[in-house]
């Protein structure tokens, strides 16, 4: 980032937009990296992050349910614990 004036250049914005697009799902990656779509891309990014948080919460709940049904000393429980380390 430009530290000369504390402002970000158009080139830096375009580079950051490209980096964000690279980690978003395919549908968002197809969009152009123009400055006019930057706010839309940021909204899509926020929505995607929220959906990832929800997915993590859901998977955590499912894992907790699974662990509650297993005997803590069972080989299956040990495998799951080892994967979580």
N, C-alpha and C positions, 0 to 999 in steps of 0.2 A: 504494500500500500504506500501511497505517496505520503511522506512525512514532511515535505517542504511546506505546504500550506494547510495540511490537515484535510485536504480534499482528495477524493478518489477520482482518478481519470476515467474517461470513457473506455479506454483500453483495459483498465483494471476491472471495471464493471463487466465488460464483455467476457473477460477471462473468468471471473467469478460465476457468471451466469452459465458459462460452458461447463465449469466444474460441477455446479449444482445439477445441471441437466444430465451429466454423466452418471449420477447416482440415483436419479429418479426412475420410476418405471418407464417402460418403452413409450407409452402414450405421451408422456411429458417430454421425452427426449426428441420427439419428432418436431416439436415447435421450434421456431427460429429463435436465435439468440439476440434479437433486436432489442434495443433499449425500451421500445414501446411495450414489449411484453414482459419486462422485468417485474412489474408489480404482479402480473398474473402468475408468473413463474414462482414468485415468492409465496403467493397465496396457495398455489398447488403444493409447494414444498412444505408449508405449514400443515396443510391437510394430510399430506403423506406422512409426516412425522407423527401427527396425532393418530393416524391409522396404525402406524408401527407400535406406538405406545399401547393402543388398545389390544393389538395382537399379542404383545408381550404379556399384558395383564391376563388375557384369556388363556394363554399357554401356561402361565404361572398358576392360575386357578386349576387348570386341568391337571398339571403336575402335582399340585397339592392334593387333589382328590385321589389321584393314582397312588401317591405315597401313603395316604391314609388307609388304603385298602390292602396294602402289603404288610407282611410281617417284617418288622425292622431288621431282623437278622437274616432274611431270605437273600439268596443270591441275586434275585432281581432288584431288590432294594439297594444292595451294595453296588450293582452295576450302575444304577441311576445316580447314586451318590458320587461314584467315581467320575461319571460324565459331567457332573455339576462342578467339580473342582477345578 
